[in-house]
Amino acid sequence: MVTNQSVFVQKFEQGLQSYLRSELTPIAFCNGEMALYNLILATKLKLGYGVSDSFGVLVPSFTFSGTVNAIVANHLTPVFADVDDSFTLNPDAILKVDDTVKMVIPVAVYGHLPNVDLIGKYALQKGIAVIFDNAPAFGSTRNGKFTHESGFSEIYSFHATKPFTTMEGGCAVTSDPEIWETLCQLRDFGQFEKERGDVSIPGLNSKMQEISAIVGLSNLNRWQDILHRRSEVIQRYDRFFTKYAAAGTLRTLKRNSDDFCTFIYYPIVLKEDADGLIQFLASHSIAARRYYTAVHTLQFYRGKYTEQDLFVTNDIKDRVVALPLHTSMSNDETDYLFTTLETYFDRNQTV
Ligand SMILES: *Cc1c(COP(=O)(O)O)cnc(C)c1O
């Protein structure tokens, strides 16, 4: 049995449940984007809409294209919102929506959880549903809590590039039994019974394979070690960048002291365009990315959908550099990154 929720997928889901302390078992998917696609659809149905009905979904432009693609693939209309200096959704954006918007999808870019409490409060005021794209944020907490512990449905990605990986994979976590049930059917073609394979929703096959679950179980076993080592690497980065942030050479991600962020990449915002530093690092065999991009500027999305005031997004989109940060980075490797950055900053500006 290599697929169809066999032994290891079930074990993996139970392992996730005990780590995430969730009431209902997390639902494993083939990847994070399909987990999000299905969670959007299940929530849309729960709100009383049909599969091909449409409404507006507030989403930060500063995210990975996958977030917004999952909205559009559900026949819904993105409304692009701005971020604040935490690089996550500015909660005030919710107060500005008109009544065509029925859902908001905040995103935990770089693994940094958005302001869950304020977003929840404003969404309640406006009567709109909230689901979290926490794709890169497995293990991240706010005030010691996972997002679902504040009562919201969320998804995680277990892609090879994320801190916790099943190679390709993802999961959805919800405490709503109706949404949970729909998600289980959706990942299996929408089938609600297996005798005739009858479907009530046209679901897209998005099951996790057993082999991914086996990798996931193995990584769950070493997860505390991964988190511990990662925290050490993150602290080294934080220490290194403090003086540059104080001198105004760059900005780092603003977070609260009680936020725990697992950091997929370490973002810095330069005063100048990111290209120079990225090329300089590449010439020293260091791979840095322009990540995240502003989705409202990507070819398919450009000029097509409503944009709120995107001041911060437009201000940082060409200046942000995602520096490599890895669990098994040695101190020699981080030192090499830091001295290379020092050389660049000394050459380009006075600190
Ligand atoms: C990684 C990521 C995704 C996509 O997850 P996959 O597992 O690769 O499909 C979606 N949204 C965000 C914000 C991500 O960082």
The ligand as a Gaussian input file, in Angstrom:
#p B3LYP/6-31G(d) Opt

LIG

0 1
 C        6.162000      27.287000       0.109000
 C        4.940000      28.121000       0.054000
 C        3.792000      27.673000      -0.615000
 C        3.768000      26.428000      -1.464000
 O        3.894000      25.240000      -0.765000
 P        4.156000      23.899000      -1.634000
 O        4.233000      22.803000      -0.622000
 O        5.462000      24.095000      -2.335000
 O        3.025000      23.744000      -2.566000
 C        2.641000      28.453000      -0.559000
 N        2.619000      29.604000       0.119000
 C        3.712000      30.087000       0.768000
 C        3.619000      31.363000       1.510000
 C        4.916000      29.361000       0.741000
 O        6.002000      29.859000       1.364000

